[in-house]
Each structure stands twice: as structure tokens, then as C-alpha cells.
Amino acid sequence: MTDEPVVRVRRVMPATPAVVFDEWLDPEALADWMCPRPSRCVAITIEPHAGGRVRFDVDEGVDGDGPLVLITGQFLDIDRPNRLRFTWSHSGWSDPTVQSIVEVGFEPHGDDETLMSIEHSLLPAEAYDDHDHGWSLTADQLRHRITVSK
């Protein structure tokens, strides 16, 4: 067991696992929902294969004039439509070389719904509150995007 905090977020999404899964690999979709508002992803790199790059350039300002944060990582596992795993490093952490792990699960739930689970482990203690809040908002933004697009 480790002492590092783990962020866990679960949401029921109004679409099948394949639809929700694909939102995580589509740069256009990610630009719409990935960063907790008012932050915005201003550039996204997604290479959807094991070993492929993940990068989000995030403007943390209210009007697009905030500090730029870089989130970088690499896909560890892509099992469509069940699971995604990737590393996550954040340029704003006291040690930006730390690699945490994001795992996202997609389980069928009810009629044409998905129980999406996000688990972010190996986070530095300093990042727990920010990521707990951020993943909750981000999951809600994804749910809203899917609801509106139906």
C-alpha cells in the first residue's frame, strides 16, 4: 500500500460505453469538456495507442489570459470500450516530473448508459484537492456534452 492520495470520481453517462470511451480519444471533443471551467484546453495531442502521447496545454485564465499549464503523459493501456490508462504529469506541481496514473473505466449501466469511473493515483499530496475538484467538474462537463449531443 502507498500513502499517496487517490482521486475517485464516478458518474452515470447517458450513452453506451463505446460512445463515452470515444469522447476520451477525440481531440475536438476533449477541447469541449476536458478542462474544468473556467480553464480551457488550448492545444491537445492524443496518440491513441499504447505508448502514444497525451498532452493538454491548459489556459487557466477566465478570459484566455491566464497562466499556461502543460499536462503530459503516455497511454499505458487502451481497451475499447472498457478501459483507458495513461500517465499524467503537471507542469504546475512542485516536481513536474512526477508521473501519476489516470485509469478510466466504462461499464454498461441500465439502458444505453455507462457508469464511468475515474481513478487518479500516485498524485502528489499537494495536487489532491485540485484534481479531486477538477475531475468532478470535468466528468460533469462530459455528461453535459453527451446529453446535449443526443
C-alpha positions, 0 to 999 in steps of 0.5 A: 500500500502507498500513502499517496492520495487517490482521486475517485470520481464516478458518474452515470453517462447517458450513452453506451460505453463505446460512445463515452470511451470515444469522447476520451480519444477525440481531440475536438471533443476533449477541447469541449469538456476536458478542462474544468471551467473556467480553464480551457484546453488550448492545444491537445495531442492524443496518440491513441495507442499504447505508448502514444502521447497525451498532452493538454496545454491548459489556459487557466485564465477566465478570459484566455489570459491566464497562466499556461499549464502543460499536462503530459503523459503516455497511454499505458493501456487502451481497451475499447470500450472498457478501459483507458490508462495513461500517465499524467504529469503537471507542469504546475506541481512542485516536481513536474516530473512526477508521473501519476496514473489516470485509469478510466473505466466504462461499464454498461449501466441500465439502458444505453448508459455507462457508469464511468469511473475515474481513478487518479493515483500516485498524485502528489499530496499537494495536487489532491484537492485540485484534481479531486475538484477538477475531475468532478467538474470535468466528468460533469462537463462530459455528461453535459456534452453527451446529453446535449449531443443526443 
